[in-house]
Amino acid sequence: MKLPLIAAAIALAASTAFANEPTATTATDPAATFKSLDTDGNGRISESEARAHAELSSGFRSAVADASSGMTMEEFNAWHASQKSSQTPPSN
């Protein structure tokens, strides 16, 4: 009887974790997304912090001038804008 309850609790926890993942391309407030990704609060998103966001993680190195020093808010804003423009459907 306890096994189904444990399985349900794990499934619920996993779905909640994915639901809370920051999504920079859909966020209405890029500054809030940046802040949520900058978990150490140093004003930069490190490559390891970027791993919490699949899209940012995959394009991290091409979006920053110096990956070893992290992504600045300005670089994040530029990346965010490029993601939004690449997702805009063509007008007819």
C-alpha positions as CSV (number, residue, x, y, z in Angstrom):
1,M,0.0,0.0,0.0
2,K,2.9,2.4,0.7
3,L,4.6,1.7,-2.6
4,P,1.9,3.4,-4.7
5,L,1.9,6.4,-2.4
6,I,5.6,6.7,-2.7
7,A,5.5,6.4,-6.4
8,A,2.8,9.1,-6.6
9,A,4.8,11.4,-4.4
10,I,7.9,11.0,-6.5
11,A,6.0,11.7,-9.7
12,L,4.4,14.8,-8.2
13,A,7.8,16.1,-7.0
14,A,9.3,15.5,-10.5
15,S,6.5,17.3,-12.3
16,T,6.7,20.2,-9.9
17,A,10.5,20.5,-10.5
18,F,10.1,20.7,-14.2
19,A,7.1,23.1,-14.0
20,N,9.4,25.5,-12.0
21,E,12.2,25.5,-14.5
22,P,12.9,29.0,-15.7
23,T,12.1,29.4,-19.3
24,A,13.8,32.5,-20.6
25,T,12.2,32.4,-24.0
26,T,8.7,32.5,-22.6
27,A,9.2,34.7,-19.5
28,T,7.7,38.1,-19.6
29,D,10.4,39.4,-17.2
30,P,13.9,38.5,-18.4
31,A,15.4,40.2,-15.3
32,A,13.4,37.8,-13.0
33,T,14.5,34.8,-15.1
34,F,18.1,36.0,-14.9
35,K,17.9,36.4,-11.2
36,S,16.4,32.9,-10.8
37,L,19.2,31.4,-12.8
38,D,21.9,33.3,-10.9
39,T,21.7,31.1,-7.9
40,D,24.8,32.4,-6.2
41,G,23.8,36.0,-6.7
42,N,27.0,37.2,-8.2
43,G,25.4,39.1,-11.0
44,R,26.4,36.5,-13.7
45,I,25.1,33.2,-14.8
46,S,27.8,30.5,-14.8
47,E,27.8,27.7,-17.2
48,S,26.7,25.3,-14.4
49,E,23.9,27.6,-13.4
50,A,22.8,27.8,-17.1
51,R,22.3,24.0,-17.1
52,A,19.0,24.6,-15.2
53,H,17.6,26.0,-18.5
54,A,17.8,23.6,-21.4
55,E,17.7,26.3,-24.2
56,L,20.2,28.6,-22.5
57,S,22.5,25.7,-21.7
58,S,22.7,24.6,-25.3
59,G,23.6,28.1,-26.5
60,F,25.6,29.3,-23.6
61,R,29.1,29.4,-25.0
62,S,28.0,31.2,-28.2
63,A,26.0,33.8,-26.2
64,V,28.9,34.9,-23.9
65,A,32.1,36.8,-24.6
66,D,34.0,34.8,-21.9
67,A,32.3,31.6,-20.7
68,S,34.7,31.3,-17.8
69,S,33.5,34.6,-16.3
70,G,29.8,33.8,-16.9
71,M,26.9,35.6,-18.6
72,T,26.2,39.1,-17.8
73,M,22.7,40.6,-17.7
74,E,23.4,42.4,-20.9
75,E,24.5,39.2,-22.6
76,F,21.4,37.4,-21.2
77,N,19.1,40.2,-22.6
78,A,20.7,39.9,-26.0
79,W,20.3,36.1,-25.9
80,H,16.7,36.4,-24.8
81,A,15.9,38.8,-27.6
82,S,17.5,36.5,-30.2
83,Q,15.4,33.6,-28.9
84,K,12.2,35.7,-29.1
85,S,12.9,36.8,-32.6
86,S,13.8,33.3,-33.8
87,Q,10.4,32.1,-32.4
88,T,8.3,34.8,-34.1
89,P,6.2,33.2,-36.8
90,P,6.5,34.7,-40.2
91,S,3.7,37.1,-41.2
92,N,1.7,36.4,-44.3
